[in-house]
Amino acid sequence: MENNLTLSEKLLLLAIRPEKGGLFFGLSQTLEVCLTGALLLEMELTGHVSIREKRAEAIKMTSSYPLYAYILGKMEKSSRPRKIGYWLSPFILSPKKIKTELYRSLAEKRQIRLEDRRFLFFTWKKPFLLPSNSTWRMTDHLKNLMFQDPGNPEDLYLAALLEPAEMWKRVFSEWSKRREIRRKIRQFMDKPQTTELMQHAADAAIIVTKAVRTSISARRAASS
């Protein structure tokens, strides 16, 4: 089942608390930005988007997947290829729409269940992990990156996004191991890759994660 999950679905799944449900405390701002970044990276993998020179450009304008179609529609209306930071803005791509669609997809894939919650006039869906969820397999796989390099672009993208999402603690409880894996992934992205595919993946990961960090810092500054 894990292989059927997209990059953005994996990231969101790891953000759900194992027992109490809902998202881990404090992830709201970082996760919203990282989910949009993950979608851009996975669309680059599927050939819908090209990420080069700090910009994202639509290549294939149609998709049966609702979130891809949503983003492609926004790109089609743009007069030119925009910088990654532009697409990370909540005023351009709706974090609520993205999260709602990812929850729906994860529920269909039997990874989570959703409960309706209400407080006064506010309503929302609270996610809970199902027993069949793939988080333990994902965390075991991510732990192996301490001893071996990412073997494919999606592994690299997920590992790269866990740092700005502040979610490596989901994999390693020890601060020293989190520091070590962050250092290892940064070094891996900066070094020359052995294949053209992984070199392009490393370049795209650097572009997107830098834009994600900048966007997160700007949001925090605006809210302080």
Secondary structure, 3 states (H helix, E strand, C coil): CHHHCCHHHHHHHHCECCCCCCECCCCHHHHHHHHHHHHHHHHHHCCCEEEECCEEEECCCCCCCHHHHHHHHHHHHCCCCEEHHHHCCCCCCCHHHHHHHHHHHHHHCCCEEEEEEEECCEEEEEEEECCCCCHHHHHHHHHHHHCCCCCCHHHHHHHHHHCCCCCHHHCCCCHHHHHHHHHHHHHHHHCCCCCHHHHHHHHHHHHHHHHHHHHHHHHHHHHC
